[in-house]
Each structure stands twice: as C-alpha cells, then as structure tokens.
Amino acid sequence: MCGRYSLTSQSYDKFVEFMDMGYPFQVPSRFNIAPSQPVAVIRLKGSDQDHSIIPDQPLPEREGALMRWGLVPHFAKEIKMDRPLINARSETIADKPSFRGPFRRRKCLVPADGFYEWKRGGASPIPYHICLQDREAFTFAGIWEAWTGPDGEDWLETVSLVTKEANGAVKKIHHRSPVIIEPQDYDLWLRPQDPPDRKIFDKLSTAIDHKLEMFEVSPFVNSARNDGDDCIKPATKDQFKLF
C-alpha cells in the first residue's frame, strides 16, 4: 500500500509549470501527507460530469483540484472515517464496485516528490523514504469520485492511489508499491475508457522505477501529526538505489 507521501511547494510549482497549467492554487510544503487530508490532484476538465466517452477524441485541458485522500464511493449512504479507501489495487480496480466507475471515467494524477514504506519484522517497523535520485516531482496514478449526501446537501471529492505488486528492492520492505505515471503516459492514463482498458497497466512505462532510491528515516514520521523536513532526513548515511 501507499499510506504516506511528501510534496513540497517547490516541487509542486515546478510540476505545474511543466504541465503548463498555470497556478490554480498554492500548495504548502508537506512532508508527511496522510489519509483523510486534502491533497492536490490533476484531472481532466469536465471529468466531474458523465459525458459520453468518444474514443480517440482530443482530451480536454487538465486542471488542478483539491480532494480528500480516501475514496468515498458514490453509492455510500454516509462517510465512514474508520477505514478510508486510500489505495486501489491495479489487479482488481476494473471490477471492484467502489473503483470500477472512477477507473472508467475519473482517473487523475497525484503529484509527489517521495513516499514512505515501513520495513516490518523486527522489534518495530522501520520507515523508509523513497524518491527519485534527482529529487524531482513525479505523479502517482489515482482515481477519484464525487459523493453527495442523501439529500444533496453535501458534495465531497475524494481520491485513491493505485498500487501494484512490489518488485525489486521495494519488495524487501513491502509487498505493494504505488503505480507511478511517466509524462509520456499522462494522456494514456487520463483518457476515459468505456469499457475500461484492462491492459492499461501493461502499457505504462516502468522505466522510472529504475530512477528511484530509498533511505531510512526517523520514526518521527510514524505519527501523522508530525510534519516538517525532519520527516525526510536520513536516519543513516546508507542510501541505496531500488534497482
């Protein structure tokens, strides 16, 4: 799974400039983004409306949005906070009732500049920060959904990050890892597909996986109440590449 990640305002600003989107809103530097918190996402304009899907037509412009991390299915009668749907498995995303609609029509990109996983098996889990070797921003694959209250009194947009089976060194600390989308695959991922493209994960480049590195960080990051760059400071001098 992916349950925490980081995104500084500098990384976000550079990413939005690269996307040629302008600046829809400011994002503060966050070093320990956690479920149920607001997160920045990039989606297609109009994707909050169920327009007919026309294959091979030019895609709408992209736009930024703020959503709560933890997808609430549109059919939910109420918002439950105890077990938010923060991740969607790539292997079952096309079939799960909570995810199959968003997977067809409401995919998104979630900017980040690192994420955390915990190595278990010892006296206590050991946190690791995983990022690109050049420390540049990248994007997770995400799906999002809109939820309204039973009487239409509420409107909430929420997002899940898509995960896959871990490989390489990541597999040594966790069995799952987030799907990372490279720039050349942005349109491929964002394009609505009905019926859904069940082979899309085989079409996405995984070259970026070979540009990742990870290092142990302080248990300070274990609490979602803690933030600041202390979360990403190496606990040891031993950094190593994932592949």
Secondary structure, DSSP 8 states (H G I E B T S, - for coil): ----EEE-HHHHHHHHHHHT---SS----EEEE-TTSEEEEEEETTTTS-----TT-----EEEEEEEESB--TT-SS---SS-B-EEETTTTTT-TTTHHHHHH-EEEEEESEEEEEE-SSSS-EEEEEEETT---EEEEEEEEEEE-TTS--EEEEEEEEEEE--GGGGGT-SEEE-EE-GGGHHHHHS--SS--TTHHHHS--GGGGGEEEEEB-GGGGSTT--SGGGGSBSSS--EE--
